Amino acid sequence: MSGRPDSDLPPDTRAAEDLPEPPEADDEALHDDDSPDVDARRARWAAVGTGVVLALAGTAAAVLRASGTSPVLVPTAYACGASVCALAAVLGGRGRTRRALWAAVAGVMIMALGDQFD
């Protein structure tokens, strides 16, 4: 044989008592939906999703109002509100969920103010 006598055998040919035991996984820790990491991840995704949806809605409203007979202030307010909501999506993606919430609220309020000018 051409192999070295002190070489280690491949893992599939070792005896069962020589194999290291796999670490025991705590099933509750793997499926714990109440952990702070999971909550933070959910909050980030919710902030990003909300900001994106509101930004798209504001942009669509600005385009629709710009093509109509409304005053110039109305599509401008919708566009500004959409940009603030896009900022909320960016803040949410970076983990600043509280600031993202306030930015989304401010963006919607700007859009509502623009609707009052119509």
C-alpha positions as CSV (number, residue, x, y, z in Angstrom):
1,M,0.0,0.0,0.0
2,S,1.2,3.5,-0.8
3,G,-0.6,5.3,2.1
4,R,1.2,6.5,5.2
5,P,0.4,4.4,8.3
6,D,-0.2,7.4,10.5
7,S,-2.7,9.1,8.2
8,D,-6.2,9.7,9.5
9,L,-9.0,7.7,8.1
10,P,-11.8,9.5,6.3
11,P,-14.8,10.3,8.5
12,D,-17.1,7.7,7.0
13,T,-14.7,4.8,7.9
14,R,-14.1,5.7,11.6
15,A,-15.7,3.7,14.3
16,A,-18.9,5.2,15.8
17,E,-17.2,5.8,19.2
18,D,-14.4,7.8,17.6
19,L,-16.8,10.4,16.0
20,P,-17.4,13.5,17.9
21,E,-21.0,14.0,19.0
22,P,-22.9,16.8,17.4
23,P,-23.7,19.7,19.7
24,E,-27.2,19.5,21.0
25,A,-29.4,22.2,19.7
26,D,-32.0,23.8,21.8
27,D,-35.2,23.5,19.7
28,E,-36.9,26.4,21.6
29,A,-33.9,28.7,20.9
30,L,-34.0,27.9,17.2
31,H,-37.7,28.6,16.8
32,D,-38.1,31.4,19.3
33,D,-40.1,34.1,17.6
34,D,-40.0,36.4,20.6
35,S,-36.3,37.0,20.6
36,P,-35.1,40.6,20.2
37,D,-33.3,39.9,17.0
38,V,-36.4,38.6,15.3
39,D,-38.4,41.5,16.6
40,A,-35.8,44.0,15.3
41,R,-35.7,42.4,11.9
42,R,-39.5,42.4,11.7
43,A,-39.6,46.1,12.6
44,R,-36.9,47.0,10.0
45,W,-38.8,45.1,7.3
46,A,-42.1,46.7,8.3
47,A,-40.5,50.2,8.2
48,V,-38.9,49.6,4.8
49,G,-42.1,48.1,3.3
50,T,-44.3,50.9,4.7
51,G,-41.9,53.6,3.5
52,V,-41.7,52.1,0.0
53,V,-45.5,51.6,-0.4
54,L,-46.2,55.2,0.8
55,A,-43.5,56.6,-1.4
56,L,-44.9,54.8,-4.5
57,A,-48.4,56.0,-3.6
58,G,-47.3,59.6,-3.2
59,T,-45.3,59.5,-6.4
60,A,-48.3,58.1,-8.3
61,A,-50.6,60.7,-6.8
62,A,-48.1,63.5,-7.7
63,V,-48.0,62.3,-11.3
64,L,-51.8,62.0,-11.5
65,R,-52.4,65.4,-10.0
66,A,-49.7,67.0,-12.2
67,S,-51.5,65.8,-15.3
68,G,-54.9,67.3,-14.1
69,T,-56.1,70.8,-13.5
70,S,-55.1,71.1,-9.9
71,P,-52.9,73.9,-8.6
72,V,-49.1,73.4,-8.7
73,L,-48.9,73.2,-4.9
74,V,-50.8,69.9,-4.9
75,P,-48.5,67.7,-6.9
76,T,-45.5,69.4,-5.2
77,A,-46.9,68.5,-1.8
78,Y,-47.4,64.9,-2.9
79,A,-43.9,64.7,-4.3
80,C,-42.4,66.1,-1.1
81,G,-44.4,63.7,1.0
82,A,-43.3,60.8,-1.2
83,S,-39.7,61.8,-0.7
84,V,-40.1,62.0,3.0
85,C,-41.6,58.5,2.9
86,A,-38.7,57.3,0.8
87,L,-36.4,58.7,3.5
88,A,-38.4,56.6,6.0
89,A,-37.7,53.5,4.0
90,V,-34.0,54.2,4.0
91,L,-34.0,54.9,7.8
92,G,-35.9,51.7,8.4
93,G,-33.4,49.7,6.3
94,R,-30.6,51.1,8.5
95,G,-32.3,50.1,11.7
96,R,-33.6,53.5,12.7
97,T,-37.2,52.3,13.0
98,R,-38.4,54.9,15.4
99,R,-37.2,57.7,13.2
100,A,-38.6,55.9,10.2
101,L,-42.0,55.8,11.8
102,W,-42.0,59.5,12.4
103,A,-40.7,60.2,8.9
104,A,-43.5,58.1,7.4
105,V,-46.1,59.9,9.5
106,A,-44.6,63.3,8.5
107,G,-44.7,62.2,4.8
108,V,-48.3,61.2,5.0
109,M,-49.2,64.5,6.7
110,I,-47.5,66.5,4.0
111,M,-49.4,64.5,1.4
112,A,-52.7,65.2,3.3
113,L,-51.8,68.9,3.4
114,G,-51.4,68.8,-0.3
115,D,-54.8,67.2,-0.7
116,Q,-56.3,70.1,1.3
117,F,-55.0,72.6,-1.2
118,D,-57.1,70.9,-3.9
